[in-house]
Amino acid sequence: MKIIDRLNEDRIHISFEIFPPKTDEGYDKVIAAADEIAGLSPAFISVTYGAGGGTSKNTARIAAHIRHDLRVESLAHLTCASSTKEEVRRVIADLKELGIENILALRGDIPEGMAFPDADRFRYAYELVTEIKKHGDFCIGAACYPEGHVENEHKADDIRYLKQKVDCGVDFLTTQMFFDNDIHYNFLYRIREAGITVPVLPGIMPITSATQMKRSQELSGTVFPRRFLSILDRFGDSPAAMKQAGIAYATDQIIDLLANGVRNIHIYSMNKPEVAQAIMANLSDIVRA
Ligand code: FAD
């Protein structure tokens, strides 16, 4: 099923994300996490695509397992900066062969030391979107950044480029993580004003440790509000308390989004089924209301 058809239904949809293992030894553990998360009957599970080509080979295989064995819709991420156009075309062909209908089209981060752009690679995600459309009837998602993408000084430019990307054939957008919902509401207002009308899934990251917070900040450049910093200050040194507080914070963000009319939410569950389960338990009646 195409994810866009699900997102257009008039009900709440929660989806989750997993990432492939860094080494082959970790494969079974990731599959076990996917199996448990599938037990929550999510709208779909997305599978990330590693930067630099290192952890990419299992994305299609895991996405196929989710779709065919677990009978949950899957979304395979695909990046283009770290692969040649030929390699990207091969992955698209593989996904098609495996019966994957949904792709999240990304540029990916530019590997350090690589000469970029180069004629042999797609430079921006909009070029990848255009390429995917040539190869079949895929439902295509793309990324967006409520706080602006780190490489772009001006948010207005970022939104202009986002519109260009969506106009190439993007069916829905998923946001970078954010920890202050007002930033998301403001972003939604601005992109709707710019004529971007596709569904936008807010990406919620439950932060369950001080280390994870640091890594998230480095990756996304996100701003942590004072309320979150107080939690970290008080509970950061106590793993169990921090985990509970991080789950509560993410739950609170989701409830506020749902209360304000958002219907589709993506949770960066980071291969932690117990975190996904705890959030869903907190929302058990809310998602049915
Ligand atoms: P683009 O849309 O190409 O944008 C990149 C930059 O170029 C932006 O600053 C944009 O404003 C600018 N730009 C775009 N078009 C133009 C233009 N025509 N002219 C000038 N500038 C332009 N990374 C991974 O490696 N694997 C993953 O699985 C993965 N999953 C992700 C999922 C989500 C939901 C998000 C939000 C990010 C994910 N990332 C992943 C990270 C992402 O690859 C990086 O943030 C990357 O730096 C940008 O990718 P993009 O697809 O948004 O790029």
Boltz pocket constraint, residues with backbone or C-beta under 6 A from the ligand:
constraints:
  - pocket:
      binder: B
      contacts: [[A, 47], [A, 48], [A, 49], [A, 50], [A, 51], [A, 52], [A, 77], [A, 78], [A, 79], [A, 105], [A, 106], [A, 107], [A, 108], [A, 109], [A, 110], [A, 123], [A, 124], [A, 125], [A, 126], [A, 142], [A, 143], [A, 144], [A, 149], [A, 150], [A, 151], [A, 152], [A, 157], [A, 158], [A, 161], [A, 162], [A, 164], [A, 165], [A, 174], [A, 175], [A, 176], [A, 177], [A, 203]]
      max_distance: 6.0
